[in-house]
Amino acid sequence: MENIHILLLSILQGITEFLPVSSSGHLILFSKFTSFPDQGLALDVAVHVGSIIAVMIYFSETIWQVIRGMIKSKFLPDMKNQGNRLFWLIFVATLPAIVVGLLLKEHGMEEFRSTKLIGWTILSFGILLYIADKLGMTIRKVEHLGFLDAILIGCAQCLALIPGTSRSGITITTGRFLGMERKEAAKFSMLLSIPTIFGAGCLVGYELFQAGDMGTIIEAFDGITYSFIASILAIYIMMWWLKNFTFLPFVLYRIALGGYLLLESYGYLDKIAQ
């Protein structure tokens, strides 16, 4: 794979991972609308790993709070300890995605990479984000979440296994329906990405190691590096934006992109051109 291909994919991933627009959908569409070949699932996961490294650095203070809380409670549940409590909320919210992800891996996921499906998911879940952002109250923070809230957000995250849904988008949408502040919903969504993407990265990394394909392994490390740089910039911009503004620009972008993809998939663009 050409280095410019890896670089462009990594930048695209870094920019879109934490915006509610679907990074996986954009990665698939990149090959469909350019001359570059489909990069495959392995590189998709690799550039996602670069993004979670950025999350861990941005939220390093929160992660240290979790580590200290777990050590203080001897790794046992202690809901009075905020760090410990956050760990168990993330743990509970991660379980549904692990179960569904393993089931889908057994049955294959290639059929989910169609332009038509991505068009529908980008459009419909964009509209759902608008509804949640419009109707949801802004009174709850991460520390106000309970285990039922975590389970609901975790179940919603499973939908993101379908490209175009957006992992950050659907978890933020659910958080907004639960009354979370925009910035707090984004924060929990990003923290939740760490175990989910880390697990997927370990599985793909193990498969690459077993295959012994050094070329692909080097490409994966390049993708991680480039994606990390783009992701850390995107996180700072996203969190600044949510202090002052709503999700409306992302909703409008999703509606426009989803509408275009559906028109193209069903052949209406050709008819219009004629």
Secondary structure, 3 states (H helix, E strand, C coil): CCHHHHHHHHHHHHHHCCCCCCHHHHHHHHHHCCCCCCCHHHHHHHHHHHHHHHHHHHCHHHHHHHHHHHHHCCCCCCCCCHHHHHHHHHHHHHHHHHHHHHHHHHHCCHHHHCHHHHHHHHHHHHHHHHHHHHHCCCCECHHHCCHHHHHHHHHHHHHHHCCCCCHHHHHHHHHHHCCECHHHHHHHHHHHHHHHHHHHHHHHHHHHHHHCCHHHHHHHHHHHHHHHHHHHHHHHHHHHHHHHCCCHHHHHHHHHHHHHHHHHHCCHHHHHHC
